[in-house]
Amino acid sequence: AIIRAFDEPFADSSAIPNYLICQAAREWVTVALSGLGGDELFAGYERYRGALLADYYRKLPRVLRHGFIEPVIRSVPESRNGGLWGDRLKRFIQGADFDLADRYQRYIAAYDETEKGELFSGDLTRELERRGLRPIPPAMKETHRWLDPLDRMLFTDIQTYLPDDLLRMTDRLSMWHSLEVRVPFLDHELVEFVATIPAVYKLKRWQRKHILIQALDGILPKEILNRRKQGFSVPLNAWLRGPLRDLVHTCLAEPVLREIGFFDSQAVARIVREHEEGLRNHESRIWALLTFMLWHDLYVRNQANEAAGDSVSR
C-alpha cells in the first residue's frame, strides 16, 4: 500500500510509521497539524552536530585519529537490535576527512558515488555514460561558502530533504487516507524570519533547537521542552534480518536482478550477506533496493505483462 501511495520509488523507511499514524488519525479527524519544518529551521537533527563536530575532530593529530580512535570505533560491533550509535560513529569518522558539502552528503545518503559504481550493473553504467548522465554534485555545493556552516546545512535541507522527502511523504500518505495535514512551521513569513536568526542561537552550547525551546519556556510544560527527541525511525536493522528477511531474498534474488539488469547481483548479495551476518549495518541500502524492486514489480513488470496480454488477446 505504501508503494502504491507514492507511485514512484521512495526509500525513506519512516514512511511506515507515517502511514500508520495517518491511518490512525483519520479515524478521528479530517485535518491534522504537523511539526514538519521545525528540525530544518531550528537545527533539530543529530547530523548537524555531527557534521560540525567533525571540524574539531579533524584538528586532532592524525596519529591519534588514524592510529587509535578510528580503529577503536571500527571495532565496535554492529547492533543487531536496531541501535544507531555504533553506525553513526562509523559514518562520522568515514566522512570527517571530507569538506562540509561532501561530508554532509555522506551522512545523509544511502550510497555514495563509489558504492553506486559497485552496485550498478555494467549495462546500466554504460547506458548512463552513453546518455551523458554524470553524478550530481552534493546539493550543498550550490550554497554560498561564506554562509555559516550550520546555515549551509539548514538551507540545503530546506531546499532538498524537506520538499523532496518529508513533505512529499506526508502529502502522499495523508492523501492516501483522505487526511489533510497542515504545516504551520512552514508558513512563509515564519520561514523568512527564522532565516534571519544567527545560527549560533539555533544550536547554542550544542543544544538543538535552542532558540525555539527558549521561546516556548513558560508556555509549554518542562516535560515537553526537555523531552528526549523521538524520531519516526523503525527497527529496520532487525526487521531485515527477521520478519522481512524472506521478502528481501525474494525481491533481491539473482534471477530477478538479472531480469531487470540494473544492479550487479554479486554486489547486492554481498550487501545482504554482510547485513545478515552483523558485519555492517546496511539497512538503508537494502531498504532502497527493496522499495525500488517492489515499485518496479508493481509499475513496470506488471504493466509490461498487461500490455503483452492485451497484444496476445488482440
Disulfide bonds with the S-S distance in Angstrom:
none
